[in-house]
């Protein structure tokens, strides 16, 4: 049993952070079952959190919330289980942010902070999530405050590739919010380099998407087009739907009026993914998702 469970968890973790997220779903579901059957509560909690990460990264937000919310709502006493409950709350917060529900995201990140205790990894995820929530709410001072807290948690932790990548993403977002587009280009490029070194293609795709967005703000549209093509292609190869639609939508907008059919095809791809995401959401969340200004504009274009 130990060998099977260890193998299932390792397969799921590789899929979540170093491969196609969907490839981790079945092994992690099995890991949850095996862990529960043998009273391995800590491993069951870890597997459930990783499962929610895989589902979310593939764009199956409704299914991810079904897995993560019970963990995030619980308050286990065992430190290892509490760690994963905190990480699950941060994952729920991330899903709400991606749906445009930033106030709900902040509430769940505050929950993650409450559960984090003395676990540095959980403390970091809550802090960087709160910074991202503040960006979504247009509150740059609050974003900088939480970003500084996240930075403090990474001090001396050069092994934390995932956290360092996420830190650069949010630094780029804060820079864009404060109209410092060239800094955002540099921050996102650093994130890409870190993710490439870690062999984390989904994180490469997201960093490349940030680079494309920042290059648009700088006014370098040719380089932005190259970055967005790379982000979209890599995200599609991984089945990372949440990255596909914004990359394809921005690419389509940049190529509007250009020769050939790449622009219209990119926009149609983005619309298809947006509808796919909506189909997997609870009705109320789907309504909010489809009512977002950027989604409404995309579907009407």
C-alpha positions as CSV (number, residue, x, y, z in Angstrom):
1,X,0.0,0.0,0.0
2,X,2.8,2.4,0.9
3,X,4.5,2.0,-2.5
4,X,1.2,2.4,-4.4
5,X,0.2,5.5,-2.4
6,X,3.7,7.1,-2.8
7,X,3.7,6.4,-6.5
8,X,0.2,7.9,-7.0
9,X,1.1,11.0,-5.1
10,X,4.3,11.5,-7.0
11,X,2.5,11.0,-10.3
12,X,-0.1,13.6,-9.3
13,X,2.4,16.1,-8.1
14,X,4.4,15.8,-11.4
15,X,1.2,16.4,-13.4
16,X,0.2,19.4,-11.2
17,X,3.5,21.2,-11.5
18,X,5.6,19.6,-14.3
19,X,3.2,18.2,-16.9
20,X,-0.4,18.0,-18.1
21,X,-2.6,18.7,-15.1
22,X,-5.4,16.4,-16.4
23,X,-2.9,13.5,-16.2
24,X,-2.9,13.8,-12.4
25,X,-6.7,13.6,-11.9
26,X,-7.2,9.8,-12.0
27,X,-4.1,8.9,-10.0
28,X,-4.9,11.5,-7.3
29,X,-8.5,10.4,-7.0
30,X,-7.2,6.9,-6.5
31,X,-4.7,8.2,-4.0
32,X,-7.5,9.8,-2.0
33,X,-9.3,6.4,-1.9
34,X,-6.3,4.4,-0.9
35,X,-5.3,6.9,1.8
36,X,-8.8,6.9,3.3
37,X,-9.0,3.1,3.1
38,X,-5.9,2.8,5.3
39,X,-6.6,5.7,7.7
40,X,-3.8,7.8,6.2
41,X,-5.5,11.2,6.8
42,X,-2.5,13.4,6.1
43,X,-1.8,11.7,2.7
44,X,-5.6,11.9,1.8
45,X,-5.5,15.6,2.5
46,X,-2.4,16.1,0.5
47,X,-3.8,14.1,-2.4
48,X,-7.1,16.0,-2.3
49,X,-5.3,19.4,-2.4
50,X,-3.1,18.2,-5.4
51,X,-6.3,17.0,-7.1
52,X,-7.9,20.4,-6.7
53,X,-4.8,22.0,-8.2
54,X,-4.9,19.7,-11.2
55,X,-8.6,20.2,-11.8
56,X,-8.2,24.0,-11.5
57,X,-5.2,24.1,-13.8
58,X,-7.2,22.3,-16.4
59,X,-10.1,24.7,-16.1
60,X,-12.5,22.4,-14.3
61,X,-13.2,25.0,-11.7
62,X,-16.5,23.5,-10.4
63,X,-15.0,20.1,-9.8
64,X,-11.9,21.7,-8.2
65,X,-14.1,23.7,-5.8
66,X,-16.0,20.5,-4.9
67,X,-12.8,19.0,-3.8
68,X,-11.0,22.0,-2.2
69,X,-13.8,23.7,-0.3
70,X,-14.4,20.9,2.2
71,X,-10.7,20.9,3.0
72,X,-10.6,24.7,3.3
73,X,-13.7,24.7,5.6
74,X,-12.2,22.2,8.0
75,X,-9.9,23.1,10.9
76,X,-7.8,20.0,11.6
77,X,-5.5,20.0,14.6
78,X,-2.7,17.9,13.1
79,X,-0.1,20.3,11.6
80,X,0.4,18.4,8.3
81,X,-3.4,18.2,7.6
82,X,-3.8,21.9,8.6
83,X,-1.1,22.8,6.1
84,X,-3.0,21.3,3.2
85,X,-6.3,22.8,4.4
86,X,-4.6,26.2,4.2
87,X,-3.2,25.4,0.8
88,X,-6.7,24.3,-0.3
89,X,-8.2,27.6,0.9
90,X,-5.6,29.4,-1.2
91,X,-6.5,27.3,-4.2
92,X,-10.2,28.2,-3.7
93,X,-9.2,31.8,-3.5
94,X,-7.2,31.5,-6.8
95,X,-10.2,30.0,-8.5
96,X,-12.4,32.9,-7.4
97,X,-9.8,35.4,-8.7
98,X,-9.7,33.7,-12.1
99,X,-13.5,33.9,-12.2
100,X,-13.2,37.7,-11.5
101,X,-14.6,37.2,-7.9
102,X,-11.9,39.1,-6.1
103,X,-13.7,39.9,-2.9
104,X,-14.5,36.2,-2.5
105,X,-10.9,35.5,-3.3
106,X,-9.7,37.7,-0.5
107,X,-12.1,36.1,1.9
108,X,-10.7,32.6,1.1
109,X,-7.1,33.9,1.3
110,X,-7.8,35.3,4.7
111,X,-9.1,31.8,5.6
112,X,-5.8,30.4,4.3
113,X,-3.9,32.8,6.4
114,X,-5.9,31.8,9.5
115,X,-5.1,28.1,8.9
116,X,-1.4,28.6,8.0
117,X,-0.1,28.6,11.5
118,X,3.7,28.4,11.5
119,X,3.9,26.7,8.1
120,X,6.0,29.0,5.9
121,X,4.7,27.5,2.6
122,X,1.1,28.1,3.6
123,X,1.9,31.6,5.0
124,X,3.5,32.4,1.6
125,X,0.5,31.2,-0.4
126,X,-1.9,33.2,1.7
127,X,0.2,36.4,1.5
128,X,0.9,36.2,-2.2
129,X,-2.8,35.4,-2.8
130,X,-3.9,38.4,-0.8
131,X,-1.5,40.6,-2.9
132,X,-3.1,39.2,-6.1
133,X,-6.6,39.9,-4.6
134,X,-5.6,43.5,-3.9
135,X,-4.4,43.9,-7.5
136,X,-7.8,42.6,-8.8
137,X,-9.5,45.1,-6.5
138,X,-7.3,47.9,-7.8
139,X,-5.7,48.5,-4.4
140,X,-2.0,49.0,-5.1
141,X,-0.9,50.0,-1.5
142,X,-2.5,46.9,-0.1
143,X,-1.0,44.7,-2.8
144,X,2.5,46.0,-2.0
145,X,1.9,45.3,1.7
146,X,1.0,41.7,1.2
147,X,3.7,41.3,-1.5
148,X,6.3,42.4,1.1
149,X,5.0,39.8,3.5
150,X,5.2,37.1,0.8
151,X,8.8,38.2,0.0
152,X,9.8,37.9,3.7
153,X,8.6,34.2,3.7
154,X,10.9,33.4,0.7
155,X,14.0,34.8,2.4
156,X,16.8,32.1,2.3
157,X,14.6,29.6,0.4
158,X,16.3,29.4,-3.0
159,X,14.7,25.9,-3.3
160,X,11.2,27.4,-3.5
161,X,10.9,27.6,-7.3
162,X,7.1,27.7,-7.3
163,X,6.9,30.4,-4.7
164,X,9.6,32.5,-6.5
165,X,7.8,32.2,-9.8
166,X,4.5,33.3,-8.2
167,X,6.2,36.2,-6.5
168,X,7.4,37.5,-9.9
169,X,4.0,37.1,-11.4
170,X,2.4,39.3,-8.7
171,X,5.3,41.7,-8.9
172,X,4.5,42.0,-12.6
173,X,0.8,42.5,-11.9
174,X,1.5,45.3,-9.3
175,X,3.9,46.9,-11.8
176,X,1.2,46.9,-14.5
177,X,-1.4,48.3,-12.0
178,X,1.0,51.2,-11.2
179,X,1.7,51.8,-14.9
180,X,5.3,50.5,-14.8
181,X,5.0,48.3,-17.9
182,X,8.7,47.9,-18.6
183,X,9.3,46.5,-15.1
184,X,6.4,44.1,-15.6
185,X,8.2,42.8,-18.7
186,X,11.3,42.2,-16.7
187,X,9.5,40.6,-13.8
188,X,7.6,38.2,-16.0
189,X,10.7,37.3,-17.9
190,X,12.4,36.4,-14.6
191,X,9.4,34.2,-13.8
192,X,9.7,32.5,-17.2
193,X,13.4,31.8,-16.6
194,X,12.7,30.4,-13.1
195,X,10.0,28.2,-14.4
196,X,12.1,26.9,-17.3
197,X,14.9,26.0,-14.9
198,X,12.4,24.1,-12.7
199,X,10.9,22.2,-15.7
200,X,7.5,23.6,-15.1
201,X,5.9,24.2,-18.5
202,X,2.5,25.5,-17.2
203,X,4.3,28.1,-15.2
204,X,6.4,29.0,-18.3
205,X,3.1,29.5,-20.2
206,X,1.6,31.8,-17.6
207,X,4.8,33.8,-17.3
208,X,5.0,34.1,-21.1
209,X,1.3,35.3,-21.0
210,X,2.3,38.0,-18.5
211,X,5.2,39.0,-20.7
212,X,2.8,39.4,-23.7
213,X,0.4,41.5,-21.7
214,X,3.2,43.7,-20.4
215,X,4.7,44.1,-23.9
216,X,1.3,45.3,-25.2
217,X,1.4,48.0,-22.5
218,X,4.9,48.9,-23.5
219,X,3.8,49.2,-27.1
220,X,6.0,46.5,-28.5
221,X,3.2,44.7,-30.3
222,X,5.4,42.5,-32.5
223,X,7.1,41.0,-29.5
224,X,3.8,40.8,-27.7
225,X,2.4,38.7,-30.5
226,X,5.4,36.3,-30.4
227,X,5.0,35.9,-26.6
228,X,1.2,35.4,-26.8
229,X,1.6,32.8,-29.6
230,X,4.1,30.9,-27.4
231,X,1.9,31.1,-24.3
232,X,-1.2,29.9,-26.2
233,X,0.6,27.1,-27.9
234,X,2.2,25.8,-24.8
235,X,-1.0,26.1,-22.7
236,X,-2.9,24.2,-25.4
237,X,-0.4,21.4,-25.4
238,X,-0.8,21.1,-21.6
239,X,-4.6,21.4,-21.6
240,X,-4.3,24.5,-19.4
241,X,-7.6,26.1,-20.4
242,X,-7.3,29.1,-18.0
243,X,-4.2,30.2,-19.9
244,X,-5.5,29.4,-23.4
245,X,-8.4,31.8,-23.5
246,X,-6.7,35.0,-22.5
247,X,-3.6,34.3,-24.6
248,X,-5.8,33.5,-27.7
249,X,-8.2,36.5,-27.0
250,X,-5.3,39.0,-26.8
251,X,-3.6,37.4,-29.8
252,X,-6.9,37.7,-31.8
253,X,-7.3,41.3,-30.8
254,X,-3.7,42.2,-31.8
255,X,-4.1,40.5,-35.2
256,X,-7.5,42.1,-35.9
257,X,-7.4,43.3,-39.5
258,X,-4.2,41.5,-40.3
259,X,-3.9,39.3,-43.4
260,X,-4.8,35.7,-43.0
261,X,-7.2,34.0,-40.6
262,X,-5.0,33.6,-37.5
263,X,-6.8,36.5,-35.7
264,X,-10.4,35.1,-36.2
265,X,-9.2,31.6,-35.4
266,X,-7.6,32.8,-32.2
267,X,-10.7,34.6,-31.1
268,X,-12.9,31.6,-31.8
269,X,-10.6,29.4,-29.8
270,X,-10.8,31.8,-26.9
271,X,-14.6,31.8,-27.1
272,X,-14.8,28.0,-27.2
273,X,-12.6,27.7,-24.0
274,X,-14.7,30.4,-22.2
275,X,-17.9,28.5,-22.9
276,X,-16.2,25.2,-21.8
277,X,-15.2,26.8,-18.5
278,X,-18.7,28.1,-18.0
279,X,-20.2,24.7,-18.6
280,X,-18.3,23.2,-15.7
281,X,-19.3,25.9,-13.2
282,X,-22.3,26.1,-10.8
283,X,-25.0,28.2,-12.3
284,X,-24.4,31.3,-10.1
285,X,-20.7,31.2,-10.8
286,X,-21.2,30.6,-14.5
287,X,-23.5,33.7,-14.7
288,X,-20.9,35.9,-13.0
289,X,-18.2,34.5,-15.3
290,X,-20.1,35.2,-18.4
291,X,-21.1,38.7,-17.2
292,X,-17.5,39.8,-16.8
293,X,-16.8,42.8,-19.1
294,X,-13.9,41.1,-20.8
295,X,-15.8,37.9,-21.4
296,X,-18.9,39.7,-22.6
297,X,-16.7,41.7,-25.1
298,X,-15.0,38.5,-26.3
299,X,-18.2,36.6,-26.9
300,X,-19.7,39.6,-28.7
301,X,-16.7,40.2,-30.9
